[in-house]
Amino acid sequence: MFFLSSLSVLCSCMMVSAAPQVLEATDFGLVADGATDDGPAIQRLLNAAGAAQGPVTLRFPEGRTVYVKTLPARYLFPWKGVSDRTLDGGGCTFLLDPWLRFMDLSESRNITVRNIKVDFSPLPFADGVVTAVNRADGYLDVRLADYVKEAPTGGPTGEDGEQAFFAMLWHDGPYTPVSRHCWTKRMEPRGDGRTVRLFPAENFRAYGLIVPGAWWISLPVPGIAHRYGPGPCFRIMDNDTVTFEDVELWSAPWFAFGVSRNRGDITFRRVCIRPKPGTDRRMSVWRDGFHVKGNRGGLLWEDCIFAGMNDDAFNISTHSSVVREIIDPAHIEVRQKFPLLPIPWEEGATLVAVDEAARRILGTAKVLHVETGPSPPPIQGKPAAPRATLTLDRPIAGLAKDTMVWDPAQCNPDTTLRRCRIDMSCRMQSPIRIEECEVNGLLWFYSEQVEGGFPHHVVIRDSILRRGRGNPVNTVVFSGAPDGDAADAGARPRAIHQVTIENNEIWGGLAVHGVEGLTLTGNRFLEENAPAVVAGCYDTDIRDNTMITGELMVTSPQARAGRR
């Protein structure tokens, strides 16, 4: 009886401790009328959440507009080192001033963000239709869309870390709209203020392609668009177990999501980055939808939509290092090629070394000891990666100065996209599974020293793939071929390896070069005369693919039996 009574009390205590405390945003003065600055009320809500013990839910009223103009810092939700928190937006639209961002989540655990919509006012862009093209005098005339309240004027400002300054031209592609950059010197309102004259930079070469009346353009708003500011709209870094559900992001001055160095599972369900539904907007965010770097934990996107950004929907990679000095065969100094967002080396890690020019794996070794050098000066206020001296458990043949190296455990090794619609290009340098997706744009698998890792164990299955943004011909490209002057071109093992492309509908070209361990089966190529090329690949299983016209061209070092 004593045991049962004690167990009952224990279970009761566990149930009580598991029940979250619910903080209603309206109890802290939130008005949510779309006009009142709710920044101070949200700050009071955050202060109360910080003082609470145990799990906490921050709950907003249903379907309202929360306008935020003033905050003590740049992020509306600056959560660092917190756990067991839920943000339930109630379907509210959070309307942010452009100098702000939504969430900076770091070193936290068991976080859920759900039922939110995020927009900016004023917007970082102004859409319009191109009405005139004057190559001789170097300008485009643009008639602004009805939703635009004020014509953008001027040019680059350099304010708040403005990294670039360009407009985005849009025109109908074979399946979805296609966009291209238009670097911009300045803009001048004309006439009644509903027309803007845009003067492209000298490197603009597309005057002859534009069809007035049929091409749209998204103009950058000076001082807002391209503004680096504090970072992406959502910065998710160094966390364990985070879930985003039913989130809409309709505009942002820079990246939408930065997802980096997380060790636990990060899940996105029904997260959409797209132009606001029901409006005439063409743009959503001014850079990548998801900039994904150096994660150890599992990454999952399910039932998401991505469209309208002016860069890639996904950039999934890590930051590789290069060998700076070989002290002795098993003792090397390395430095990260791109200095920002340090990806630290850890004892027990696996080091992969690659001949980048030959696209060949030189070998692997275990890191026995790490000595980290002094921290270099910050860059743009951000920590820069220090040098590291690594002791390896064995030498790697062919390792030399400037060899590319990385830790595969920090290269997003468990990443899945499932049932997503992606209307933009994607750059992939990590293992990934793409299942039951609809992609209208280039899926590009490649590698370079700045954003490294070589893609391997890639699966693209049961999806609809169409050419669009990123490449006018191909919808899937694997760039594993060696550089033309590589000393050991074709040597194995190949850096891009274990690739499966099966049971997909493909509308556009396919190019797979220099892959080892390729499975290409059961695909249906449905666009007439679209090229499908497999070259320089080893250990292939190519069969049961069909094409309505043409044939699958295979030029590989091995026999080509079993394909058709």
Residue pairs with C-beta under 8 A, 6 or more apart in sequence:
17 54
18 55
19 55
20 54
20 55
20 56
20 57
20 84
20 86
21 52
21 53
21 54
21 55
21 56
21 57
22 56
22 57
22 59
23 45
23 48
23 49
23 52
23 56
23 57
23 58
23 59
24 59
25 32
25 41
25 42
25 45
25 58
25 59
25 60
25 61
26 32
26 61
28 41
28 42
28 44
28 45
28 48
29 40
29 41
29 44
30 38
30 41
30 42
30 45
30 60
30 61
30 66
31 38
31 41
32 38
32 60
32 61
32 64
32 65
32 66
32 92
33 64
33 65
33 67
34 64
34 65
34 66
34 67
34 93
34 95
35 67
36 67
37 67
37 68
37 69
37 70
38 66
38 67
38 68
39 68
39 69
39 70
39 71
39 76
40 70
42 66
42 68
42 71
42 76
43 71
43 72
45 58
46 58
46 77
49 56
49 58
49 85
50 82
54 84
55 84
55 85
55 86
56 84
56 85
56 86
57 85
57 86
57 87
57 88
58 85
58 86
58 87
58 88
59 88
59 90
60 66
60 88
60 89
60 90
60 92
61 90
61 92
62 90
62 91
62 92
63 90
63 91
63 92
64 90
64 92
64 93
65 92
65 93
65 95
66 92
66 93
66 94
66 95
67 95
67 121
68 76
68 94
68 95
68 96
68 97
68 100
69 97
69 100
70 97
71 100
74 99
74 100
74 101
74 229
74 230
75 100
75 101
75 102
75 103
75 104
75 230
75 235
76 94
76 96
76 100
76 101
76 102
76 103
77 87
77 102
77 103
77 104
77 105
78 103
78 104
79 85
79 103
79 104
79 105
79 106
79 108
79 111
80 104
80 105
80 106
80 107
80 108
81 106
81 107
81 108
82 108
82 111
83 108
83 109
83 110
83 111
84 109
84 110
85 108
85 110
85 111
85 112
86 111
86 112
86 113
86 114
87 111
87 112
87 113
87 114
87 116
88 114
88 115
89 113
89 114
89 115
89 116
89 117
90 115
91 115
91 116
91 117
91 246
92 115
92 116
92 117
93 117
93 118
93 119
94 102
94 116
94 117
94 118
94 119
95 119
95 120
95 121
96 102
96 118
96 119
96 120
96 121
97 120
97 121
98 120
98 121
98 122
98 124
98 224
98 227
98 253
99 160
99 229
101 229
101 230
101 231
101 232
101 233
101 234
101 235
101 252
102 118
102 233
102 234
103 113
103 233
103 234
103 235
103 236
104 230
104 231
104 235
105 111
105 234
105 235
105 236
105 237
105 239
105 242
106 235
106 236
106 237
106 238
106 239
107 238
107 239
108 239
108 240
108 242
109 239
109 240
109 241
109 264
110 240
110 241
111 239
111 241
111 242
111 243
112 242
112 243
112 244
112 245
113 242
113 243
113 244
113 245
113 247
114 243
114 244
114 245
114 246
114 247
115 245
115 246
115 247
116 246
116 247
116 248
117 247
117 248
117 249
117 250
118 233
118 247
118 248
118 249
118 250
118 252
119 250
119 251
119 276
120 224
120 251
120 252
120 253
122 149
122 150
122 221
122 224
123 221
123 224
123 251
123 281
124 220
124 221
124 224
124 225
124 226
124 227
124 251
124 252
124 253
124 283
124 286
125 168
125 218
125 219
125 220
125 221
125 225
125 251
125 281
125 283
125 286
126 144
126 145
126 148
126 150
126 151
126 152
126 196
126 218
126 219
126 221
127 144
127 145
127 147
127 148
127 216
127 217
127 218
127 219
127 280
127 281
127 282
127 283
128 142
128 143
128 144
128 145
128 148
128 196
128 216
128 217
128 219
129 142
129 143
129 145
129 213
129 215
129 216
129 217
130 140
130 141
130 142
130 169
130 210
130 212
130 213
130 215
130 216
130 217
131 141
131 142
131 143
131 195
131 212
131 213
132 140
132 141
132 212
133 140
133 141
133 207
133 210
133 212
134 140
134 141
135 207
135 208
138 199
138 200
138 204
139 197
139 198
139 199
139 200
140 182
140 197
140 198
140 200
140 210
140 217
141 190
141 195
141 196
141 197
141 198
142 195
142 196
142 197
142 198
142 217
142 219
143 194
143 195
144 151
144 194
144 195
144 196
145 280
145 281
146 280
147 279
147 280
147 281
151 187
151 189
151 193
151 194
151 195
151 196
152 187
152 196
152 219
152 220
152 221
152 222
153 187
153 188
153 189
153 196
153 222
154 186
154 187
154 222
155 165
155 184
155 185
155 186
155 187
155 222
156 162
156 165
156 184
156 222
157 222
157 223
159 223
159 227
160 223
160 227
160 228
160 229
161 227
161 228
161 229
161 380
162 223
162 226
162 227
162 228
163 226
163 228
163 254
164 183
164 226
165 183
165 184
165 220
165 222
165 225
165 226
166 181
166 182
166 183
166 184
166 201
166 220
166 226
166 310
167 181
167 182
167 184
167 198
167 200
167 217
167 218
167 219
167 220
168 179
168 180
168 181
168 182
168 217
168 218
168 282
168 283
168 310
169 179
169 180
169 181
169 182
169 206
169 210
169 215
169 216
169 217
170 177
170 178
170 179
170 215
170 216
170 217
170 218
170 282
171 177
171 178
171 179
171 210
171 211
171 214
171 215
171 216
172 178
172 214
173 467
173 468
173 469
174 466
174 467
174 468
174 507
175 440
175 466
175 467
175 468
175 507
176 307
176 423
176 440
176 441
176 466
176 468
176 469
177 282
177 423
178 468
178 469
179 310
179 469
180 206
181 310
182 198
182 200
182 204
182 206
182 217
183 200
183 201
183 203
183 204
184 198
184 199
184 200
184 201
184 219
184 220
185 199
185 200
185 201
186 198
186 199
187 196
187 197
187 198
187 199
187 219
187 222
188 196
188 197
188 199
189 195
189 196
189 197
190 196
190 197
196 219
198 217
198 219
216 282
218 282
218 283
218 310
220 226
220 286
224 253
225 253
225 286
226 253
226 254
226 286
226 287
227 253
227 254
228 254
228 380
229 253
229 254
231 254
231 255
231 258
232 252
232 254
232 255
232 256
232 257
232 258
232 291
233 249
233 252
233 254
233 255
233 256
233 257
233 285
234 249
234 256
234 257
234 258
235 257
235 258
236 242
236 257
236 258
236 259
236 260
236 262
236 266
237 258
237 259
237 260
237 261
237 262
238 260
238 261
238 262
238 263
239 262
239 263
239 264
239 266
240 262
240 263
240 264
240 265
240 297
241 264
241 265
241 266
242 262
242 264
242 265
242 266
242 267
243 266
243 267
243 269
244 267
244 268
244 269
244 271
245 269
245 270
245 271
246 269
246 270
246 271
247 268
247 270
247 271
247 272
248 272
248 274
249 256
249 271
249 272
249 273
249 284
249 285
250 274
250 275
250 276
250 281
250 284
251 276
251 281
251 283
251 284
251 285
252 284
252 285
252 286
253 285
253 286
254 285
254 286
254 287
255 285
255 287
255 288
255 291
256 273
256 284
256 285
256 287
256 288
256 289
256 290
256 309
257 273
257 289
257 290
257 291
258 291
258 293
259 266
259 290
259 291
259 292
259 293
259 295
259 299
260 291
260 292
260 293
260 294
260 295
260 341
261 293
261 294
261 295
261 296
261 341
261 343
261 410
262 295
262 296
262 297
262 299
263 295
263 296
263 297
264 297
264 298
265 297
265 298
265 299
265 300
266 295
266 297
266 298
266 299
266 300
267 299
267 300
267 302
268 300
268 301
268 302
268 304
269 302
269 303
269 304
270 302
270 303
270 304
271 301
271 304
272 304
272 305
272 306
273 284
273 285
273 289
273 290
273 305
273 306
273 307
273 308
273 309
273 313
274 284
274 305
274 306
274 307
274 308
275 281
275 282
275 283
275 284
275 307
275 308
281 308
282 308
283 308
283 309
283 310
284 307
284 308
284 309
285 308
285 309
285 310
286 309
286 310
286 311
287 309
287 310
287 311
288 309
288 311
288 312
288 313
288 314
288 315
289 306
289 309
289 312
289 313
289 314
289 424
290 301
290 306
290 313
290 314
290 315
290 316
291 315
292 299
292 314
292 315
292 316
292 317
292 412
292 415
292 430
293 317
293 318
293 319
293 341
293 343
293 451
294 318
294 319
294 341
294 343
294 410
294 411
294 412
295 410
295 412
295 415
296 409
296 410
296 413
297 414
298 414
298 415
298 416
299 412
299 414
299 415
299 416
300 415
300 416
300 418
301 416
301 417
301 418
301 420
302 418
302 419
302 420
303 418
303 419
303 420
304 417
304 420
304 421
305 420
305 421
306 313
306 314
306 420
306 421
306 422
306 423
306 424
307 313
307 421
307 422
307 423
307 424
308 423
308 424
309 424
311 424
312 424
312 425
312 426
312 427
312 470
313 422
313 423
313 424
313 425
313 426
313 441
314 417
314 422
314 426
314 427
314 428
315 426
315 427
315 451
316 412
316 415
316 426
316 427
316 428
316 429
316 430
316 432
317 411
317 412
317 427
317 428
317 429
317 430
317 451
317 452
317 453
318 343
318 406
318 407
318 410
318 411
318 412
318 429
318 430
318 451
318 452
318 453
319 336
319 337
319 338
319 341
319 342
319 343
319 385
319 406
319 450
319 451
319 452
320 336
320 337
320 404
320 405
320 406
320 449
320 450
320 451
320 452
320 453
321 334
321 335
321 336
321 337
321 343
321 345
321 388
321 404
321 405
321 406
322 334
322 335
322 337
322 402
322 403
322 404
322 405
322 449
323 332
323 333
323 334
323 353
323 399
323 400
323 401
323 402
323 403
323 405
324 332
324 333
324 334
324 335
324 387
324 401
325 332
325 333
325 401
326 332
326 399
326 400
326 401
327 333
327 389
329 395
329 399
330 365
330 391
330 392
330 393
330 394
330 395
331 389
331 390
331 391
331 392
332 389
332 390
332 392
332 399
333 387
333 388
333 389
333 390
334 345
334 387
334 388
334 389
334 390
334 405
335 385
335 387
335 388
336 342
336 343
336 385
337 449
337 450
337 452
338 385
338 450
338 451
339 376
339 379
339 384
339 385
340 379
340 380
340 382
340 383
340 384
340 385
341 382
341 385
342 383
342 384
342 385
342 386
343 385
343 406
343 407
343 410
344 372
344 388
345 367
345 370
345 372
345 388
345 390
345 407
346 367
346 370
346 407
347 367
347 368
347 369
347 370
348 366
348 367
349 366
349 367
349 407
349 409
349 410
350 364
350 365
350 366
350 367
350 407
350 408
350 409
351 364
351 365
351 366
351 367
351 390
351 392
351 396
351 405
351 406
351 407
352 361
352 364
352 405
352 406
352 407
352 408
353 361
353 362
353 363
353 364
353 365
353 396
353 398
353 399
353 403
353 404
353 405
354 360
354 361
354 362
354 403
354 404
354 405
354 447
354 454
354 495
355 361
355 362
355 398
355 403
355 404
355 486
355 488
356 403
356 404
356 447
356 448
356 449
357 482
357 483
357 485
357 486
357 487
358 482
358 483
358 486
358 487
358 488
358 489
358 491
359 447
359 454
359 480
359 481
359 482
359 483
359 486
359 494
359 495
359 496
359 514
360 482
360 488
360 491
360 492
360 493
360 494
360 495
361 454
361 493
361 494
361 495
362 396
362 397
362 398
362 399
362 403
363 396
363 397
363 398
363 399
364 396
365 392
365 393
365 394
365 395
365 396
366 392
366 393
366 394
367 390
367 391
367 392
367 393
367 407
368 391
368 392
368 393
369 390
369 391
370 388
370 389
370 390
370 391
371 388
371 389
372 386
372 387
372 388
373 386
373 387
373 388
373 389
374 386
375 383
375 384
375 386
376 384
376 385
376 386
377 384
378 384
404 447
404 449
404 452
406 452
406 453
408 453
411 429
411 430
411 431
411 452
411 453
412 430
412 431
412 432
412 453
413 430
413 431
414 431
415 430
415 431
415 432
415 433
416 432
416 433
416 434
416 435
417 432
417 433
417 434
417 435
417 437
418 433
418 435
418 436
418 437
419 435
419 436
419 437
420 437
420 438
421 437
421 438
421 439
421 440
422 437
422 438
422 439
422 440
422 441
423 440
423 441
423 468
423 469
424 440
424 441
424 468
424 469
424 470
425 441
425 442
425 443
425 444
425 468
425 469
425 470
425 471
426 439
426 441
426 442
426 443
426 444
426 470
427 444
427 446
427 451
428 443
428 444
428 445
428 446
428 455
428 458
429 445
429 446
429 447
429 448
429 451
429 452
429 453
429 454
429 455
430 453
430 455
431 455
431 456
431 457
431 458
432 455
432 458
432 459
433 458
433 459
433 461
434 443
434 459
434 460
434 461
434 463
435 459
435 461
435 462
435 463
436 461
436 462
436 463
437 463
437 464
438 463
438 464
438 466
439 463
439 464
439 465
439 466
439 475
440 466
440 467
440 468
440 469
441 466
441 467
441 468
441 469
441 470
441 475
442 467
442 468
442 469
442 470
442 471
442 474
442 475
442 476
442 477
443 460
443 465
443 475
443 476
443 477
444 470
444 471
444 477
444 479
445 455
445 458
445 476
445 477
445 478
445 479
445 496
445 499
446 455
446 477
446 478
446 479
447 453
447 454
447 455
447 479
447 495
447 496
454 480
454 495
454 496
455 478
455 496
455 499
456 495
456 496
456 497
456 498
456 499
457 497
457 498
458 498
458 499
458 500
459 500
459 502
460 476
460 500
460 501
460 502
460 504
461 500
461 501
461 502
461 503
461 504
462 502
462 503
462 504
463 504
463 505
464 504
464 505
464 507
465 475
465 476
465 504
465 505
465 506
465 507
465 508
466 475
466 507
466 508
467 473
467 474
467 475
467 507
467 508
467 509
467 527
467 530
468 475
471 477
471 509
473 508
473 509
473 530
473 531
474 508
474 509
474 510
474 511
474 531
475 506
475 507
475 508
475 509
475 510
476 501
476 506
476 510
476 511
476 512
477 510
477 511
477 512
478 496
478 499
478 511
478 512
478 513
478 514
478 515
479 496
479 513
479 514
480 494
480 495
480 496
480 512
480 513
480 514
480 515
480 516
480 536
480 537
481 513
481 514
481 535
481 536
482 488
482 489
482 490
482 514
483 489
490 514
490 536
490 557
492 516
492 538
493 516
494 514
494 515
494 516
494 538
496 514
496 515
496 516
497 515
497 516
497 517
498 516
498 517
499 512
499 515
499 517
499 518
499 519
500 518
500 519
501 510
501 512
501 518
501 519
501 520
501 521
501 523
502 519
502 520
502 521
502 522
502 523
503 521
503 522
503 523
504 523
504 524
505 523
505 524
505 526
506 523
506 524
506 525
506 526
506 527
506 530
506 532
507 526
507 527
507 530
508 527
508 530
509 530
509 531
509 532
509 533
510 525
510 530
510 531
510 532
510 533
511 531
511 533
512 518
512 520
512 533
512 534
512 535
512 537
513 533
513 534
513 535
513 536
513 537
514 535
514 536
514 537
515 537
515 538
516 537
516 538
516 539
517 538
517 539
518 534
518 537
518 538
518 539
518 540
518 541
518 542
519 540
519 541
519 542
520 534
520 540
520 541
520 542
520 545
520 552
521 541
521 542
521 543
521 544
521 545
522 544
522 545
523 545
523 546
524 545
524 546
525 532
525 545
525 546
525 547
525 548
525 550
525 552
526 548
527 548
528 548
528 549
528 550
529 549
529 550
530 550
531 550
531 553
532 545
532 547
532 550
532 551
532 552
532 553
533 552
533 553
533 554
533 555
534 540
534 542
534 552
534 553
534 554
534 555
534 556
535 553
535 554
535 555
535 556
536 555
536 556
536 557
537 556
538 556
538 557
538 558
539 558
540 554
540 556
540 558
540 560
540 563
541 562
542 552
542 554
542 560
542 562
542 563
543 562
543 563
543 564
544 564
545 552
545 563
545 564
552 563
552 564
554 560
554 563
